[in-house]
Every structure is written in C-alpha cells, then in structure tokens.
Amino acid sequence: MTTKRFILGLTGSIGMGKSTTAQMFRDLGVPVWDADQAVAELYSKGGGAVEALHALNSNFVVDGAADRQEMKQAIAADASVLTKIENVIHPLVRAHREKFLSSHAKDKLVVLDIPLLFETGAQDQVDAILVVSAPAHVQRERVLERGTMSPEMFEAILAKQLPDAQKRARADHIIETLTLEGTKADVTSLVENLRARHA
C-alpha cells in the first residue's frame, strides 16, 4: 500500500455477527464500506448494474430494478449464467469500493465489510483481516431464529462459504461475537490499537 491509511477487511460466515460488528466500527467513527449494500445500490431502480443486466437478459429487470429471484432461477437452470452476472457486477462493485476509498483518502483507518472476502480474492485489497466468529451451534441458532430460511437453505449457504476454521486460520484478528458487550469491547480495543499504530 502506498498510502498511510490502514484498510481493515471485515468478514465472517453467515450468522457470525458481522453486520452488528460493522455498525460498532461506524459508531466509533470508522468509515465502513459494505459490499452487500453496494450490490443493493447497483441493483436498485436506476442503479449502475440495471442496464447491463437488462442487456444480459431482459427478464433480469422489472420496473427498472434488478430482479434477484429471476436471476436465481436463471442460475438454477444454467450454472454458466452466474459467471455472466458476476462479469457484469464485479467490476461495478470494485468501482464502488474505489470511490468509497477515494472519498475517505484522509481517514487513517477504514473498514471494508466483505462477506465473501476470501472467496472472491479480496484479501489482496486490505492491510489486515478481521474475522468475526462464534461456535457452530450459536451460528445455527442465530440464523434459524431469523425465520427467513430453512435448515436446508442454511446448509446450502454454508457449503458455498469457506469454513469458519479456515477463515480463522487466515485472519490477522479474530473477535468472538458471543455477547454484545464483549464484542463492543473487543472492537473498541482493536480500533484504539490500529489508530495508535497507524496514526
């Protein structure tokens, strides 16, 4: 990295408390770029990905916004469609991230919240990696308590993500998200440490 700014990559499997942890960084005044939010913006009405997705398949756009369900069905019918969609979306997400970094060029510490950080090779874009983690039974309880997916759907998502143990092994920092108080204390300590080292 040519800049003195420190870029921390935040990641963790589904149900590990990543979104809650990201908000704790924001509460401490650390700018956070959210990959999921970036995609949501690109997919929204008038978003940067809509025109390209429409060109790929007109059924992918309904009322001026991307139709995720239609895309999921197309991918289920033909796995090669996923690569085509990714070829459209990934450059736009990178551009969105670069715009964020440019707008926060003077900040000494920024966080990139990327759920699939390892899976997409984004670890090369950060100076250090923070993995949020919790025991498997806690993770499962959290996800199923949301009531938004079945145990089968949960297992299918897990199968596509790098196992938690492998993420932990590749992390520079690990925060156990067992309690809000403990997580907040660990996030605060990490921010103070990184700011002191990279002031």
N, C-alpha and C positions, 0 to 999 in steps of 0.2 A: 504494500500500500504506500502510495506517495504522500498521502495526506496524514496529518497527525490525528485526525478523527478516528475513533475506535468504533468499529462496526461489530456488534454482537448479534449472532444468529440465534434465534429462539425457536426451538422445535420440540416436538413430543407427540406421541401417538394419541389417537382419539381417546377422550375421557381422562387425560392426564392433567388437566387444569391449565392448559396453555393460554387460553383466552383470558382467564382470570389473572394469570401471571402477567400477561402483556399489559393489562389495564393497570396493574401495580406499577409497572415501569412508567406508564403515562402519568400516573398520579405523582410520581417523583420527578416529573418534568423531563423525562427522556422521550424524545420523538420515536414513535413506533410505526413502521410500515407493515401493513397487514396484507399478505398475499391473497387471502380469501376475499378480503374487502376489495382489493384491486380487481380481481376477476369479476366480482359482483358489479363493480362500476362499469367494467368493459362490456358486460352482458346486458346492462340496463338499457332502457329506452334512450336512444341517441348515443349509446356507449361506443367506444372505439372499435369493438370487435364485431358489432352488429352487421355492418356492411360486408365484411369479409366472410362472416358465417353465412349470410344470405347468398353470397356468390358460391359458396361451397355447396349449400343445399337450401333452397328457398323455404323448406319446411322447418329449418332451424330457427326461423324468426317469426314471431307472432306479435302483432300490434307494436312493431318497432323495437322489440326486445328479444334477446335470445331465449329460446325455449329449451331449458335443460332436459326436460322429460323427453322431448323429441330427439335430442341428441343422444340421450341414454339408450333409447330404443334403437336408434340407428347403429350405435356402437355394439349393442347386443346382437344385432342382425349381421354386422360385418365389423370385425375387430379392427380392420385397417382404417376405419373411419376415425378412430381415436387419434391415430398418428396425424391424420389430416387436420383434425381440430387443433391438436397440440401445435402443429406447424403454424397455425394461424394465431393461436393465443400466446404461446410462449414469448415471441418477440415483443408483443404488446405489453405483456406483464413486465418484461425486462425494462422496456422503455418507461413504464410507470414507476418502477423501482428507481431507475436512474434519475427521473425527475424529482422524486422524493429526496434522494441523496443530494442532488444539486441544490434543492431548496433548503437543505439543512447542512450546508457546507461548513458553517461556522460552529455547529454543535460539536462538542468534544466526544459525545457518546450518543450513538443511535442504535436502535434495535430493528432487525429485520425478522418479523414473525412469519416463518415459512413452515407450514405443516409437513410438507414433503421435502425438507431441506436436503437430506441425504439422497432421497430417491430421485431428485431432479438434478443432483450435482451442484446445488447452490452453495455447498460448503466452501467452495473456492472464492465466493464473493464476500466472505466475512473474516474478521480477525480472530474470533473465538466463537465457540458454540456452547450454548446453554441448553441442556435437555431437562425438561420437567418430567417427573416420573412418579409413579405410585404403584403399590403392589397390584398384581393382576386382578385379584378379587375386588379391590376397590375400584379399579378402572371399569370392570364389567358392571358393577353395581351402578356407578355414575351414569354410564351410557344407557343402560336399560331403564333407569329411573326417569330418564327424559321422556320416555314413551313415544319416541319418534322412530324407533327401529326395532326389529325383531332380533332375537339372539343370532339367527342365521345371517342377517344383514351385518350385524356387528362382527361376526367371524369373517365374513367376506371382506370387510374393510380392513380388518387386522391382517388378513392374508396378503393384502397389497402393500402393507407398510413394513418397513424394516423393523424387525423385532426390537422391543424395548431394550433388551440386554445389549444388542449390538449398538444401539444409539448411545446408551450409557458409556460403552467402551470407547466410543469415538468422541465423546464430549470433553470439553475443557472445564465445564462447570455442570454440576447436577443439583437440582433442587427437588426435594421430595415435597409433594403437594398434599400432605396428609391433613393439615389444618390451615385455615386462612391466616391465623396469627403467625404460625411457623413459616409459612410461605412468604408472607409480607416481610418478616424479619430477615429472611434469607435474601430476598430481592433487595431490600434496603442495604444490607451489608455488602452485597455484590456491587451495587451501584456506587456506593461510597468507595469501595476498593478500586473499581475501574476508573472512577473520576480522579482518585488520588494518584493512581499510576500513570494516567494519561492526560493530566492537566496541562 
